[in-house]
Amino acid sequence: MANILSSLSKVSRGDVVLSVRDIKKTFMEGGQPLHILRGGGFDLRRGEIIALVGPSGSGKSTLLQCVGLLDKPTSGSILLSGTPVQKMDDEMRTMMRRQKIGFVYQRHNLLSDFTALENVMLPMLANGVDERTAANAATKLLRAASVAHRASHLPGEMSGGEQQRTAVARALANNPEILLADEPTGSLDPNHAMAVFDLLLDLVRRKKMAMLFVTHDMNLAARADRKITICDGIVQ
């Protein structure tokens, strides 16, 4: 495990951090196979931002779940910085997800009983960071996301835009190499959506991360470095 983490930490800007090949995912529904992903693939490089587009129900979220190590493909390969995901046990997948991947969802998914500061601290605490260090880092992230003034507020006391900005800060808590975002502005009105997306792009580019984001908004997709499409279950 240590050797894998060490090799992943040596990835430099421009290197491939995520490689997907011939990915397939089949679910059983009513005793019949439902083929969501049918093949294809792509490479994502450090510092690159890719938009993932396609019709509703085409498998975009399923693909994100697989590359985010939240689900396993039926077949095909996923490599994180050259390391095959399929060779990782559940403990290793969990560790990789915590240390290397950040998630932003359509809904903020903040824990309602915890303040904004505590929500951003939690991923760091789960990785063994001491409370004081986590609090300082979380404060800086909230400041970068322009919600430091809401640090002591519960999610229910914040606006939708503030909640999603806090969710962006939380996704960056462990300084991930890859950020995965599933319709990150889909629950917001157009003005707040653009402000949150501007923030997301700015933070990702400043930190030289790689980002793969799902969107139905072609205006947002046009701001990515490139687009990949899922059509009839094929990633292309």
Backbone hydrogen bonds, N-H to C=O, Kabsch-Sander energy under -0.5 kcal/mol:
donor,donor_aa,acceptor,acceptor_aa,energy
5,L,1,M,-2.3
6,S,2,A,-2.4
7,S,3,N,-2.2
8,L,4,I,-2.1
9,S,5,L,-1.6
10,K,7,S,-0.9
11,V,8,L,-1.2
14,G,46,R,-0.8
15,D,12,S,-2.2
17,V,15,D,-0.5
17,V,44,L,-2.5
18,L,44,L,-1.8
19,S,79,L,-2.3
20,V,42,F,-3.0
21,R,77,S,-2.5
23,I,40,G,-2.0
24,K,75,S,-2.3
25,K,37,L,-1.8
27,F,34,L,-2.7
29,E,27,F,-0.5
29,E,32,Q,-3.3
32,Q,29,E,-1.6
34,L,27,F,-4.1
35,H,33,P,-0.6
36,I,25,K,-2.1
36,I,34,L,-1.0
37,L,25,K,-1.6
38,R,233,G,-3.6
39,G,23,I,-1.3
39,G,233,G,-0.7
41,G,235,V,-1.1
42,F,20,V,-1.2
44,L,18,L,-2.8
46,R,15,D,-2.8
48,E,45,R,-2.2
50,I,211,M,-3.1
51,A,226,R,-2.3
52,L,213,F,-3.4
53,V,51,A,-0.6
53,V,228,I,-2.5
58,S,55,P,-1.7
63,L,59,G,-2.5
64,L,60,K,-2.1
65,Q,61,S,-2.3
66,C,62,T,-2.0
67,V,63,L,-2.6
68,G,64,L,-1.7
69,L,66,C,-1.5
70,L,65,Q,-2.5
71,D,65,Q,-1.4
74,T,24,K,-2.0
75,S,24,K,-1.6
77,S,21,R,-2.4
79,L,19,S,-2.8
80,L,83,T,-2.5
81,S,17,V,-1.2
81,S,79,L,-0.7
83,T,80,L,-2.0
85,V,78,I,-3.2
87,K,84,P,-1.1
88,M,85,V,-2.2
93,R,89,D,-2.5
94,T,90,D,-2.2
95,M,91,E,-2.1
96,M,92,M,-2.8
97,R,93,R,-2.4
98,R,94,T,-2.1
99,Q,95,M,-2.3
100,K,96,M,-2.9
101,I,96,M,-0.6
101,I,97,R,-1.0
102,G,178,I,-2.6
104,V,180,L,-2.3
112,S,110,L,-0.5
114,F,111,L,-1.7
116,A,150,R,-0.6
116,A,153,H,-1.9
117,L,151,A,-2.5
119,N,115,T,-2.6
120,V,116,A,-1.8
121,M,117,L,-1.9
122,L,118,E,-1.9
124,M,120,V,-0.5
124,M,121,M,-0.8
125,L,121,M,-2.3
126,A,122,L,-2.4
127,N,123,P,-0.8
127,N,124,M,-0.6
128,G,125,L,-1.6
129,V,124,M,-2.3
134,A,130,D,-2.6
135,A,131,E,-2.4
136,N,132,R,-2.2
137,A,133,T,-2.5
138,A,134,A,-2.7
139,T,135,A,-2.1
140,K,136,N,-1.8
141,L,137,A,-2.0
142,L,138,A,-2.5
143,R,139,T,-2.1
144,A,140,K,-2.3
145,A,141,L,-1.8
146,S,143,R,-1.4
147,V,142,L,-3.0
148,A,142,L,-0.6
150,R,147,V,-1.9
151,A,148,A,-1.6
153,H,150,R,-1.9
157,E,154,L,-2.1
158,M,155,P,-1.9
163,Q,159,S,-2.6
164,Q,160,G,-2.2
165,R,161,G,-2.1
166,T,162,E,-2.2
167,A,163,Q,-2.0
168,V,164,Q,-1.9
169,A,165,R,-2.2
170,R,166,T,-2.4
171,A,167,A,-2.1
172,L,168,V,-1.1
173,A,170,R,-1.5
175,N,172,L,-2.1
177,E,100,K,-1.1
178,I,100,K,-2.1
179,L,210,A,-2.8
180,L,102,G,-3.2
180,L,178,I,-0.5
181,A,212,L,-2.2
182,D,104,V,-2.6
183,E,181,A,-0.8
183,E,214,V,-1.6
186,G,183,E,-1.9
187,S,106,Q,-0.6
188,L,185,T,-1.7
193,A,189,D,-3.1
194,M,190,P,-2.2
195,A,191,N,-1.7
196,V,192,H,-2.6
197,F,193,A,-2.4
198,D,194,M,-2.6
199,L,195,A,-2.0
200,L,196,V,-2.5
201,L,197,F,-2.7
202,D,198,D,-2.4
203,L,199,L,-2.7
204,V,200,L,-2.4
205,R,201,L,-2.6
206,R,202,D,-2.4
207,K,203,L,-2.0
208,K,205,R,-0.6
209,M,204,V,-2.1
210,A,177,E,-2.3
211,M,48,E,-2.6
212,L,179,L,-2.3
213,F,50,I,-2.5
214,V,181,A,-3.0
215,T,52,L,-1.7
218,M,216,H,-0.8
221,A,217,D,-2.3
222,A,218,M,-1.8
223,R,220,L,-1.5
224,A,221,A,-1.6
225,D,49,I,-2.1
226,R,49,I,-1.2
228,I,51,A,-2.7
230,I,53,V,-2.1
231,C,229,T,-0.6
231,C,234,I,-2.0
234,I,231,C,-1.9
235,V,39,G,-2.7
235,V,233,G,-0.5
236,Q,229,T,-3.1
236,Q,234,I,-0.6
